[in-house]
Structures are given as C-alpha cells and as structure tokens.
Amino acid sequence: MGSPARACLRMVTYLAVTLPLLPIQALAIFFKLDLARTLPPAYHRLVCRILGIRVAVQGQLTKGRPLLIVGNHSSYLDIEVFGSLIPGSFVAKAEIARWPFFGWLAKLQRSVFIERRSSKAREHKDEIEKRLLEGDVLILFPEGTSNDGNRILPFRSALFSVAERRIEGEALIVQPVSLAYTRLDGMPMGRSFRPFFAWYGDMELPPHLRRMLGLGVLTMEVIFHEPVTIDRFGTRKALAEECWRIVSEGVATLLVGRPQHYPAPDAGAVPKGTDLTLPGTVAV
C-alpha cells in the first residue's frame, strides 16, 4: 500500500528540515526569545506540506485569554495540524517526554507533561496555571488517548480540573475544536481507510509511519467552535460533557457532510464511544 519512493522522499525531506531547526528552537527557548513561540507554527505548516496534508478550516481561533484548546485525537498527524493552526503548546502524557526523537520535539514545543498519578494532580494544575498566566495557549486532547478516527472517546473530566481555577480573577476560556480525516487524493475517505492514518491501540509506530508516508494527499478538516467557560456549566464534569458533545457533532458533520446531533448524556455519563461514520459514507 502506497509508494515506497514517496515515503522515502518525504522522510528524507522531513529530517532535512527538522534536524537543523532543533538547535535553533533550543537556543530560542534558552534565551527566552519570541522565536520560541513563532517558530513551531511555521515548522508545523512546512511539515504538513512535506507530508502531503491539506488543511481546511472553519471558524477561527479566539483571541480571548487565558485559553485552553480541547479537541479529538486520532494520530500523531493531529499534532502537525493543530500545531500549524495554533501558536501554543501541548499537554501531553509524561511518558512521551521519554520517547526518542519525538520526545525531544515535544519538549522543544514547550509541552506540559502530566502523569496519571493523582498525587501529581495539584503539581500539574499549578504548572498549567503558570503557563496560562504567562500567556501561553495550551492544547489538550481530553480523550486521554488516540482513537481510530471513526469515533470520539469520552472526555476525561479530571483533565478539565484547571478550568475550575480562575486566572487573575478570570474564568479559563475553553475552545472546542473538531478535526476529521476526510479525503485521500480528493476522494471521500470511509472508515476502512482512516486506520492508515489514525495511530491507536497497540499499533507499532515505525511500520505505521512507513505506510502512511507512502500514501497520497490527505485532507484534514478542522472546525473552531465557539469558546465556553466553566461559569456556564458549574462543574468540570458538565464542561467536559458539553465539549465532548460539541466536538462529536463537529466531527460527524465533517465526516458525513451534514449536522448530526447527540443528546446530552444521561445522568452526566458520557457514552463509552460514539461511532461517527454513518451508513452511506463512501469508502475508497
């Protein structure tokens, strides 16, 4: 599946661009230069071009601050797309910091690494609040893991705990963002092809990456939804559920070409996973 020659060319070009920029970004962070914030979006836009990713956007990033972006997550490609559109840093699992190469990239993005242990929760909230006070935009994938691109997993309310705090007296602005893999070489993409791009479960990264790099031009569509705050919902659980509903409906709209509506979960319980590929979706 895919072209080995295309995969090789993309990988060589990616490394030729990335490796020289690593020390530049490291120095920018060390000397606290503005370049440390402006270089990553430019880099991610260039990587999208190298990897053959076209990004179509609806809505726009809010100018309100302090700001937390929350969106669905299917693959490492999401990092490139979100990073190209949002001048911010990611909230990532602590183990990513220990990954070779990609862990370095995450650190140079000034990612906030969090552990799952509850004993670290207050420390993580303090670090996130500090970054928000500094004016950083943070990007969070509240599913807590990636999915197959055909469904949205529950949003973990614990990851919204920072929204309970007030930053200099202001409620944290949370902007939901929906992202979907919709076309391959201009043809609508059905559920059978999304796992060629989505990386989830126990998939091994090297073979998945080689196969993905050999495929054609991928279209990814993004919707920036209206921002919300916890003041409107009262609890972080209700905020998480509303953001899940907004993102789920947005992804379904992108996948099937028309609005889909999901009722609020009964008794505050988010469904285990909502299938977003409906009958009639074209598979290629």
C-alpha positions in Angstrom: 0.0 0.0 0.0 1.4 3.4 -1.0 4.6 4.3 -2.8 8.0 3.4 -1.1 9.7 6.1 -3.2 7.3 8.7 -2.0 7.7 7.5 1.6 11.5 7.7 1.4 11.4 11.2 -0.2 9.0 12.5 2.4 11.1 11.1 5.3 14.4 12.5 3.9 12.8 15.9 3.4 11.3 15.9 6.8 14.6 15.1 8.5 16.4 17.6 6.4 14.0 20.3 7.6 13.7 19.2 11.2 17.2 18.4 12.3 18.7 21.8 11.6 15.8 23.5 13.4 16.2 21.5 16.6 19.2 23.6 18.0 17.7 26.8 16.8 14.5 26.2 18.8 16.5 25.0 21.8 18.5 28.2 21.8 15.3 30.3 21.4 13.9 28.6 24.5 17.1 29.0 26.5 17.4 32.7 25.7 13.6 33.2 26.0 13.3 34.7 22.5 9.9 35.3 20.8 11.1 32.9 18.2 10.4 30.1 20.6 6.7 30.7 20.1 6.6 31.7 16.5 8.9 29.0 15.0 6.7 26.0 15.9 3.6 27.0 13.9 5.8 27.8 10.9 7.6 24.5 11.3 4.3 22.5 11.5 2.9 24.2 8.4 6.0 23.2 6.5 5.8 19.6 7.8 2.1 19.5 6.6 3.3 20.4 3.1 6.1 17.8 3.2 3.7 15.0 4.4 1.1 15.9 1.8 -1.5 17.2 4.3 -4.1 19.8 3.2 -5.9 21.5 6.0 -9.4 23.1 5.5 -10.6 25.3 8.4 -13.9 26.6 9.5 -14.2 29.2 12.3 -11.3 30.8 13.9 -9.1 30.7 17.0 -10.5 33.0 19.6 -8.4 36.0 20.7 -9.6 35.6 24.3 -7.1 34.6 27.0 -6.3 32.6 29.1 -7.1 29.9 26.6 -7.3 26.1 26.6 -7.9 24.3 23.3 -9.6 20.9 23.6 -10.0 18.5 20.6 -10.4 14.9 19.5 -7.3 12.8 18.8 -6.6 10.1 16.3 -2.9 10.3 15.3 0.5 11.9 15.6 -0.6 13.8 12.5 -3.0 15.8 14.7 0.0 17.4 16.3 1.1 18.8 13.0 -2.3 20.1 12.1 -3.1 21.7 15.5 0.4 23.0 15.7 0.2 24.6 12.3 -3.0 26.5 13.2 -2.5 27.3 16.9 0.6 29.1 18.4 0.6 27.1 21.5 1.9 24.1 23.5 0.5 20.7 24.1 -0.5 19.0 27.3 0.9 15.5 26.9 1.4 12.3 28.8 4.6 12.1 30.8 5.9 9.0 29.0 6.1 11.0 25.7 8.9 13.0 27.2 11.0 9.8 27.4 10.4 8.8 23.7 13.5 9.1 21.5 13.3 11.9 19.0 9.6 12.6 19.3 10.1 13.3 23.0 12.7 15.9 22.1 10.3 17.5 19.6 7.6 17.6 22.3 10.0 19.3 24.8 11.0 21.9 22.1 7.3 22.6 21.6 7.4 23.5 25.4 4.8 20.8 26.1 3.4 20.3 29.6 3.9 16.7 30.6 1.4 15.2 33.1 1.4 11.9 34.9 -1.7 9.9 35.6 -1.0 9.5 39.3 -3.5 11.5 41.4 -0.7 12.6 43.8 0.7 14.7 41.0 -2.6 16.4 40.1 -2.0 19.6 42.1 1.5 20.0 40.8 0.2 19.6 37.2 -2.5 22.2 37.7 0.0 24.6 39.1 2.3 24.2 36.1 -0.6 24.6 33.7 -1.9 27.7 35.5 1.6 29.2 35.5 1.8 28.7 31.7 -1.6 30.2 31.2 -0.6 33.2 33.3 2.4 33.7 31.0 0.0 34.0 28.1 0.6 30.6 26.6 -2.2 28.8 24.7 -2.4 25.1 25.8 -3.7 22.3 23.6 -5.3 19.3 25.3 -6.7 16.0 24.0 -9.1 15.1 26.8 -9.8 11.6 25.5 -6.5 10.7 27.1 -5.5 8.5 24.2 -5.9 8.4 20.4 -8.8 6.7 18.6 -9.4 5.1 15.2 -10.8 8.3 13.6 -14.3 6.9 13.4 -15.4 7.6 17.0 -14.9 10.1 19.8 -14.0 8.6 23.2 -15.2 10.1 26.4 -13.6 13.3 27.6 -12.0 12.8 31.0 -13.4 15.4 33.3 -10.3 15.2 35.5 -8.3 16.9 32.7 -10.6 19.9 32.9 -9.8 20.5 36.6 -7.7 23.5 35.6 -10.9 25.2 34.4 -12.1 25.3 38.0 -9.4 27.8 38.8 -9.6 31.5 38.0 -6.6 33.0 36.3 -6.1 36.5 37.7 -9.8 36.5 38.5 -10.9 35.4 35.0 -12.5 32.1 34.1 -10.4 30.0 31.8 -11.7 30.1 28.2 -12.1 26.7 26.7 -12.4 26.4 22.9 -13.5 23.1 21.5 -12.0 22.1 18.1 -13.1 19.2 15.8 -10.7 17.5 13.5 -11.5 14.8 10.9 -9.6 12.9 8.2 -12.0 13.3 5.2 -10.3 12.8 1.8 -7.4 10.9 0.2 -6.3 12.3 -3.1 -9.5 14.2 -3.3 -11.8 11.2 -2.8 -14.0 10.9 0.3 -12.4 8.6 2.9 -14.5 5.9 4.6 -13.9 4.0 7.9 -11.7 1.4 6.2 -9.0 3.9 5.2 -8.8 6.0 8.3 -6.7 3.5 10.3 -4.0 4.0 7.6 -3.6 7.5 9.2 -5.0 7.1 12.7 -2.5 5.6 15.2 -4.1 4.0 18.2 -4.2 0.9 20.4 -1.1 -1.4 20.1 -0.1 -0.2 16.6 3.7 -0.1 16.2 4.9 3.3 15.1 7.7 2.5 12.5 5.6 0.4 10.2 2.6 2.7 10.5 4.7 5.7 9.7 6.3 4.0 6.7 2.9 3.1 5.3 1.4 6.5 5.9 4.3 8.3 4.3 3.8 6.4 1.1 0.1 7.3 0.7 -1.2 10.3 -1.3 -2.5 13.7 -0.4 -4.6 13.7 2.8 -7.3 16.3 3.5 -7.9 17.1 7.2 -10.7 19.4 8.1 -10.9 21.5 11.3 -13.8 23.4 13.0 -13.0 26.0 15.6 -16.2 26.2 17.7 -17.4 29.0 19.9 -15.5 29.1 23.2 -17.1 28.3 26.6 -16.2 28.7 30.3 -17.0 26.7 33.4 -19.2 29.5 34.6 -21.8 28.5 32.2 -21.9 24.8 33.3 -21.0 24.9 37.0 -18.8 21.8 37.2 -15.8 20.4 35.3 -17.8 17.3 34.6 -20.6 19.2 32.9 -18.0 21.3 31.0 -16.3 18.1 29.8 -19.6 16.6 28.6 -20.6 19.7 26.7 -17.2 20.0 25.0 -17.4 16.3 24.1 -20.9 16.9 22.5 -19.7 19.9 20.6 -16.6 18.2 19.2 -18.5 15.0 18.4 -21.2 16.8 16.4 -18.5 18.8 14.6 -16.6 15.7 13.6 -19.8 13.9 12.5 -20.7 16.9 10.3 -17.2 16.8 8.7 -17.4 13.1 8.0 -21.0 12.8 6.6 -21.4 16.3 5.2 -24.4 17.3 7.3 -25.1 18.1 11.0 -25.5 15.3 13.4 -26.9 15.9 16.9 -26.0 13.9 20.0 -28.2 14.3 23.1 -26.7 15.2 26.4 -25.5 12.0 28.2 -28.0 10.7 30.8 -27.1 11.3 34.5 -23.9 13.0 33.5 -22.3 9.9 31.9 -20.6 10.3 28.6 -21.1 7.3 26.3 -18.1 4.9 26.0 -17.6 5.9 22.4 -19.7 7.4 19.7 -19.4 6.0 16.2 -19.2 8.9 13.8 -19.3 7.0 10.5 -22.9 6.6 9.4 -24.4 4.4 6.7 -23.8 5.9 3.3 -20.3 7.2 4.0 -18.1 6.4 1.0 -15.3 4.0 1.5 -12.4 4.1 -1.0 
